[in-house]
Amino acid sequence: MTLFFDFDGTIVDVSERYYQLHLHCLSDASKAIAKDTYWSLKRDNVKEDVIIATHYPQEEFARYEAERMKHIEDPDFMKHDRLIP
């Protein structure tokens, strides 16, 4: 028997990691949206490319997404995770 556990959002609050990663992947973070706005969109199932389209060239999304996937489980970003009480 194989069991899979999805800790993100059920046991572990990953919101800060994902937001910090989002900022890291932007070439111009001065145009970044606020964390609460970012997470409101994420909870509404807005895709990442739509979220960044307001402040990042759409044609550069492939670079953004490659950078995001490269670092999404990087310990430097995972240190932002917190257990949900």
N, CA, C and O atoms as a GROMACS GRO file, in nm:
protein
  340
    1MET      N    1   0.083  -0.116   0.000
    1MET     CA    2   0.000   0.000   0.000
    1MET      C    3   0.089   0.125   0.000
    1MET      O    4   0.188   0.132   0.074
    2THR      N    5   0.054   0.220  -0.082
    2THR     CA    6   0.127   0.347  -0.088
    2THR      C    7   0.035   0.458  -0.039
    2THR      O    8  -0.080   0.469  -0.082
    3LEU      N    9   0.086   0.538   0.050
    3LEU     CA   10   0.010   0.652   0.100
    3LEU      C   11   0.080   0.781   0.058
    3LEU      O   12   0.202   0.792   0.064
    4PHE      N   13   0.001   0.876   0.017
    4PHE     CA   14   0.053   1.008  -0.018
    4PHE      C   15  -0.007   1.110   0.077
    4PHE      O   16  -0.127   1.107   0.104
    5PHE      N   17   0.075   1.198   0.127
    5PHE     CA   18   0.029   1.304   0.216
    5PHE      C   19   0.055   1.438   0.151
    5PHE      O   20   0.163   1.464   0.099
    6ASP      N   21  -0.044   1.522   0.154
    6ASP     CA   22  -0.030   1.659   0.105
    6ASP      C   23  -0.029   1.751   0.226
    6ASP      O   24  -0.135   1.784   0.280
    7PHE      N   25   0.089   1.791   0.269
    7PHE     CA   26   0.104   1.874   0.388
    7PHE      C   27   0.070   2.020   0.362
    7PHE      O   28   0.028   2.093   0.452
    8ASP      N   29   0.088   2.064   0.236
    8ASP     CA   30   0.069   2.205   0.203
    8ASP      C   31  -0.076   2.247   0.226
    8ASP      O   32  -0.168   2.202   0.158
    9GLY      N   33  -0.093   2.334   0.324
    9GLY     CA   34  -0.224   2.389   0.351
    9GLY      C   35  -0.309   2.311   0.450
    9GLY      O   36  -0.407   2.363   0.503
   10THR      N   37  -0.272   2.186   0.474
   10THR     CA   38  -0.348   2.106   0.570
   10THR      C   39  -0.274   2.096   0.703
   10THR      O   40  -0.335   2.109   0.809
   11ILE      N   41  -0.146   2.074   0.697
   11ILE     CA   42  -0.063   2.063   0.817
   11ILE      C   43   0.038   2.177   0.823
   11ILE      O   44   0.075   2.224   0.931
   12VAL      N   45   0.082   2.220   0.707
   12VAL     CA   46   0.186   2.323   0.698
   12VAL      C   47   0.132   2.446   0.624
   12VAL      O   48   0.074   2.435   0.516
   13ASP      N   49   0.152   2.562   0.684
   13ASP     CA   50   0.119   2.689   0.620
   13ASP      C   51   0.235   2.727   0.530
   13ASP      O   52   0.343   2.761   0.578
   14VAL      N   53   0.214   2.721   0.399
   14VAL     CA   54   0.320   2.749   0.300
   14VAL      C   55   0.305   2.888   0.240
   14VAL      O   56   0.377   2.923   0.147
   15SER      N   57   0.214   2.966   0.293
   15SER     CA   58   0.183   3.095   0.231
   15SER      C   59   0.305   3.187   0.221
   15SER      O   60   0.326   3.252   0.118
   16GLU      N   61   0.384   3.193   0.326
   16GLU     CA   62   0.502   3.281   0.322
   16GLU      C   63   0.605   3.229   0.223
   16GLU      O   64   0.667   3.308   0.151
   17ARG      N   65   0.626   3.097   0.217
   17ARG     CA   66   0.721   3.040   0.120
   17ARG      C   67   0.679   3.074  -0.022
   17ARG      O   68   0.760   3.121  -0.102
   18TYR      N   69   0.553   3.050  -0.054
   18TYR     CA   70   0.506   3.075  -0.189
   18TYR      C   71   0.515   3.224  -0.224
   18TYR      O   72   0.550   3.258  -0.337
   19TYR      N   73   0.485   3.310  -0.130
   19TYR     CA   74   0.492   3.453  -0.157
   19TYR      C   75   0.637   3.498  -0.174
   19TYR      O   76   0.667   3.574  -0.265
   20GLN      N   77   0.727   3.450  -0.088
   20GLN     CA   78   0.869   3.486  -0.102
   20GLN      C   79   0.925   3.433  -0.233
   20GLN      O   80   1.007   3.500  -0.297
   21LEU      N   81   0.883   3.316  -0.273
   21LEU     CA   82   0.925   3.259  -0.400
   21LEU      C   83   0.872   3.343  -0.516
   21LEU      O   84   0.943   3.369  -0.614
   22HIS      N   85   0.748   3.385  -0.504
   22HIS     CA   86   0.688   3.473  -0.604
   22HIS      C   87   0.772   3.600  -0.621
   22HIS      O   88   0.803   3.641  -0.733
   23LEU      N   89   0.810   3.662  -0.509
   23LEU     CA   90   0.893   3.783  -0.515
   23LEU      C   91   1.029   3.754  -0.577
   23LEU      O   92   1.080   3.834  -0.656
   24HIS      N   93   1.087   3.640  -0.541
   24HIS     CA   94   1.218   3.601  -0.593
   24HIS      C   95   1.214   3.585  -0.746
   24HIS      O   96   1.310   3.621  -0.814
   25CYS      N   97   1.107   3.532  -0.797
   25CYS     CA   98   1.097   3.503  -0.941
   25CYS      C   99   1.070   3.626  -1.026
   25CYS      O  100   1.087   3.622  -1.148
   26LEU      N  101   1.029   3.734  -0.963
   26LEU     CA  102   1.004   3.856  -1.039
   26LEU      C  103   1.135   3.926  -1.072
   26LEU      O  104   1.227   3.929  -0.990
   27SER      N  105   1.143   3.981  -1.190
   27SER     CA  106   1.262   4.057  -1.225
   27SER      C  107   1.257   4.198  -1.166
   27SER      O  108   1.360   4.260  -1.144
   28ASP      N  109   1.136   4.247  -1.139
   28ASP     CA  110   1.119   4.380  -1.080
   28ASP      C  111   1.016   4.369  -0.967
   28ASP      O  112   0.897   4.392  -0.987
   29ALA      N  113   1.064   4.333  -0.850
   29ALA     CA  114   0.975   4.311  -0.736
   29ALA      C  115   0.907   4.438  -0.688
   29ALA      O  116   0.815   4.432  -0.606
   30SER      N  117   0.949   4.553  -0.736
   30SER     CA  118   0.884   4.677  -0.694
   30SER      C  119   0.740   4.683  -0.744
   30SER      O  120   0.660   4.761  -0.693
   31LYS      N  121   0.707   4.600  -0.842
   31LYS     CA  122   0.570   4.596  -0.895
   31LYS      C  123   0.489   4.480  -0.835
   31LYS      O  124   0.378   4.454  -0.880
   32ALA      N  125   0.543   4.413  -0.737
   32ALA     CA  126   0.477   4.296  -0.678
   32ALA      C  127   0.348   4.336  -0.608
   32ALA      O  128   0.334   4.447  -0.557
   33ILE      N  129   0.254   4.243  -0.606
   33ILE     CA  130   0.130   4.267  -0.534
   33ILE      C  131   0.148   4.228  -0.388
   33ILE      O  132   0.239   4.153  -0.355
   34ALA      N  133   0.062   4.279  -0.303
   34ALA     CA  134   0.069   4.251  -0.160
   34ALA      C  135   0.040   4.103  -0.133
   34ALA      O  136  -0.031   4.037  -0.209
   35LYS      N  137   0.096   4.053  -0.024
   35LYS     CA  138   0.080   3.912   0.010
   35LYS      C  139  -0.067   3.873   0.025
   35LYS      O  140  -0.107   3.768  -0.024
   36ASP      N  141  -0.147   3.956   0.091
   36ASP     CA  142  -0.288   3.921   0.109
   36ASP      C  143  -0.362   3.918  -0.024
   36ASP      O  144  -0.452   3.835  -0.042
   37THR      N  145  -0.326   4.004  -0.116
   37THR     CA  146  -0.387   4.004  -0.250
   37THR      C  147  -0.345   3.878  -0.325
   37THR      O  148  -0.427   3.811  -0.388
   38TYR      N  149  -0.216   3.847  -0.319
   38TYR     CA  150  -0.163   3.727  -0.384
   38TYR      C  151  -0.238   3.603  -0.335
   38TYR      O  152  -0.281   3.521  -0.416
   39TRP      N  153  -0.254   3.590  -0.203
   39TRP     CA  154  -0.318   3.471  -0.149
   39TRP      C  155  -0.468   3.469  -0.170
   39TRP      O  156  -0.527   3.361  -0.179
   40SER      N  157  -0.530   3.582  -0.178
   40SER     CA  158  -0.671   3.586  -0.213
   40SER      C  159  -0.692   3.529  -0.353
   40SER      O  160  -0.785   3.451  -0.377
   41LEU      N  161  -0.605   3.568  -0.445
   41LEU     CA  162  -0.611   3.515  -0.582
   41LEU      C  163  -0.582   3.366  -0.584
   41LEU      O  164  -0.650   3.291  -0.654
   42LYS      N  165  -0.480   3.321  -0.509
   42LYS     CA  166  -0.446   3.179  -0.505
   42LYS      C  167  -0.563   3.097  -0.452
   42LYS      O  168  -0.595   2.991  -0.506
   43ARG      N  169  -0.629   3.146  -0.345
   43ARG     CA  170  -0.744   3.074  -0.288
   43ARG      C  171  -0.862   3.070  -0.385
   43ARG      O  172  -0.944   2.979  -0.380
   44ASP      N  173  -0.870   3.169  -0.473
   44ASP     CA  174  -0.975   3.172  -0.575
   44ASP      C  175  -0.936   3.090  -0.698
   44ASP      O  176  -1.004   3.095  -0.801
   45ASN      N  177  -0.827   3.013  -0.688
   45ASN     CA  178  -0.777   2.926  -0.795
   45ASN      C  179  -0.736   3.002  -0.921
   45ASN      O  180  -0.746   2.950  -1.032
   46VAL      N  181  -0.689   3.125  -0.903
   46VAL     CA  182  -0.636   3.201  -1.015
   46VAL      C  183  -0.497   3.145  -1.045
   46VAL      O  184  -0.414   3.133  -0.955
   47LYS      N  185  -0.473   3.112  -1.170
   47LYS     CA  186  -0.344   3.053  -1.208
   47LYS      C  187  -0.231   3.155  -1.194
   47LYS      O  188  -0.251   3.276  -1.205
   48GLU      N  189  -0.112   3.102  -1.170
   48GLU     CA  190   0.007   3.185  -1.147
   48GLU      C  191   0.033   3.283  -1.263
   48GLU      O  192   0.069   3.398  -1.239
   49ASP      N  193   0.015   3.238  -1.387
   49ASP     CA  194   0.040   3.327  -1.500
   49ASP      C  195  -0.058   3.444  -1.503
   49ASP      O  196  -0.022   3.554  -1.546
   50VAL      N  197  -0.180   3.422  -1.457
   50VAL     CA  198  -0.277   3.531  -1.451
   50VAL      C  199  -0.242   3.627  -1.338
   50VAL      O  200  -0.256   3.748  -1.352
   51ILE      N  201  -0.198   3.572  -1.225
   51ILE     CA  202  -0.160   3.655  -1.111
   51ILE      C  203  -0.047   3.750  -1.149
   51ILE      O  204  -0.052   3.869  -1.117
   52ILE      N  205   0.053   3.699  -1.218
   52ILE     CA  206   0.169   3.785  -1.248
   52ILE      C  207   0.148   3.872  -1.370
   52ILE      O  208   0.227   3.964  -1.393
   53ALA      N  209   0.045   3.846  -1.449
   53ALA     CA  210   0.025   3.922  -1.573
   53ALA      C  211   0.009   4.071  -1.549
   53ALA      O  212   0.036   4.150  -1.640
   54THR      N  213  -0.035   4.111  -1.431
   54THR     CA  214  -0.056   4.253  -1.403
   54THR      C  215   0.074   4.330  -1.382
   54THR      O  216   0.075   4.452  -1.391
   55HIS      N  217   0.184   4.259  -1.355
   55HIS     CA  218   0.308   4.331  -1.327
   55HIS      C  219   0.432   4.264  -1.385
   55HIS      O  220   0.544   4.296  -1.347
   56TYR      N  221   0.412   4.171  -1.476
   56TYR     CA  222   0.526   4.098  -1.532
   56TYR      C  223   0.491   4.062  -1.676
   56TYR      O  224   0.380   4.015  -1.701
   57PRO      N  225   0.580   4.081  -1.770
   57PRO     CA  226   0.547   4.052  -1.911
   57PRO      C  227   0.505   3.905  -1.930
   57PRO      O  228   0.578   3.814  -1.892
   58GLN      N  229   0.390   3.885  -1.989
   58GLN     CA  230   0.336   3.751  -2.009
   58GLN      C  231   0.432   3.661  -2.086
   58GLN      O  232   0.442   3.541  -2.059
   59GLU      N  233   0.503   3.719  -2.183
   59GLU     CA  234   0.594   3.638  -2.264
   59GLU      C  235   0.713   3.585  -2.183
   59GLU      O  236   0.785   3.496  -2.229
   60GLU      N  237   0.733   3.639  -2.063
   60GLU     CA  238   0.841   3.593  -1.977
   60GLU      C  239   0.796   3.490  -1.875
   60GLU      O  240   0.874   3.448  -1.789
   61PHE      N  241   0.669   3.450  -1.884
   61PHE     CA  242   0.618   3.358  -1.783
   61PHE      C  243   0.695   3.226  -1.779
   61PHE      O  244   0.712   3.170  -1.671
   62ALA      N  245   0.741   3.176  -1.891
   62ALA     CA  246   0.817   3.050  -1.894
   62ALA      C  247   0.941   3.060  -1.806
   62ALA      O  248   0.973   2.966  -1.734
   63ARG      N  249   1.011   3.174  -1.811
   63ARG     CA  250   1.128   3.193  -1.726
   63ARG      C  251   1.088   3.199  -1.579
   63ARG      O  252   1.151   3.137  -1.493
   64TYR      N  253   0.981   3.274  -1.551
   64TYR     CA  254   0.928   3.285  -1.414
   64TYR      C  255   0.893   3.146  -1.360
   64TYR      O  256   0.933   3.110  -1.249
   65GLU      N  257   0.818   3.069  -1.438
   65GLU     CA  258   0.773   2.937  -1.393
   65GLU      C  259   0.890   2.841  -1.377
   65GLU      O  260   0.890   2.761  -1.283
   66ALA      N  261   0.989   2.846  -1.465
   66ALA     CA  262   1.107   2.760  -1.451
   66ALA      C  263   1.182   2.794  -1.322
   66ALA      O  264   1.225   2.704  -1.250
   67GLU      N  265   1.197   2.922  -1.295
   67GLU     CA  266   1.264   2.966  -1.172
   67GLU      C  267   1.184   2.922  -1.049
   67GLU      O  268   1.241   2.878  -0.949
   68ARG      N  269   1.053   2.935  -1.058
   68ARG     CA  270   0.965   2.895  -0.947
   68ARG      C  271   0.978   2.746  -0.918
   68ARG      O  272   0.994   2.706  -0.803
   69MET      N  273   0.971   2.664  -1.022
   69MET     CA  274   0.979   2.519  -1.003
   69MET      C  275   1.118   2.478  -0.956
   69MET      O  276   1.132   2.380  -0.882
   70LYS      N  277   1.221   2.549  -0.996
   70LYS     CA  278   1.358   2.520  -0.955
   70LYS      C  279   1.376   2.539  -0.804
   70LYS      O  280   1.452   2.466  -0.741
   71HIS      N  281   1.305   2.636  -0.747
   71HIS     CA  282   1.326   2.672  -0.607
   71HIS      C  283   1.211   2.638  -0.513
   71HIS      O  284   1.222   2.664  -0.393
   72ILE      N  285   1.102   2.582  -0.563
   72ILE     CA  286   0.984   2.565  -0.480
   72ILE      C  287   1.008   2.479  -0.355
   72ILE      O  288   0.941   2.497  -0.254
   73GLU      N  289   1.102   2.386  -0.363
   73GLU     CA  290   1.133   2.303  -0.247
   73GLU      C  291   1.275   2.327  -0.195
   73GLU      O  292   1.332   2.243  -0.126
   74ASP      N  293   1.329   2.441  -0.229
   74ASP     CA  294   1.462   2.480  -0.183
   74ASP      C  295   1.455   2.512  -0.033
   74ASP      O  296   1.364   2.582   0.011
   75PRO      N  297   1.549   2.460   0.045
   75PRO     CA  298   1.548   2.486   0.191
   75PRO      C  299   1.546   2.635   0.226
   75PRO      O  300   1.491   2.674   0.330
   76ASP      N  301   1.606   2.719   0.142
   76ASP     CA  302   1.604   2.863   0.169
   76ASP      C  303   1.463   2.920   0.166
   76ASP      O  304   1.435   3.021   0.231
   77PHE      N  305   1.375   2.857   0.091
   77PHE     CA  306   1.235   2.901   0.088
   77PHE      C  307   1.150   2.820   0.183
   77PHE      O  308   1.055   2.873   0.242
   78MET      N  309   1.181   2.693   0.200
   78MET     CA  310   1.102   2.608   0.291
   78MET      C  311   1.114   2.651   0.436
   78MET      O  312   1.030   2.616   0.518
   79LYS      N  313   1.218   2.727   0.468
   79LYS     CA  314   1.232   2.774   0.605
   79LYS      C  315   1.119   2.868   0.646
   79LYS      O  316   1.100   2.896   0.764
   80HIS      N  317   1.044   2.918   0.548
   80HIS     CA  318   0.931   3.006   0.574
   80HIS      C  319   0.805   2.928   0.613
   80HIS      O  320   0.709   2.988   0.662
   81ASP      N  321   0.804   2.797   0.592
   81ASP     CA  322   0.687   2.715   0.626
   81ASP      C  323   0.666   2.711   0.776
   81ASP      O  324   0.762   2.712   0.854
   82ARG      N  325   0.540   2.706   0.817
   82ARG     CA  326   0.504   2.698   0.958
   82ARG      C  327   0.395   2.594   0.977
   82ARG      O  328   0.305   2.580   0.894
   83LEU      N  329   0.404   2.520   1.087
   83LEU     CA  330   0.298   2.426   1.120
   83LEU      C  331   0.171   2.503   1.149
   83LEU      O  332   0.174   2.609   1.212
   84ILE      N  333   0.059   2.449   1.104
   84ILE     CA  334  -0.070   2.510   1.133
   84ILE      C  335  -0.112   2.461   1.271
   84ILE      O  336  -0.116   2.340   1.296
   85PRO      N  337  -0.146   2.554   1.362
   85PRO     CA  338  -0.184   2.514   1.500
   85PRO      C  339  -0.307   2.423   1.501
   85PRO      O  340  -0.352   2.381   1.608
   0.00000   0.00000   0.00000
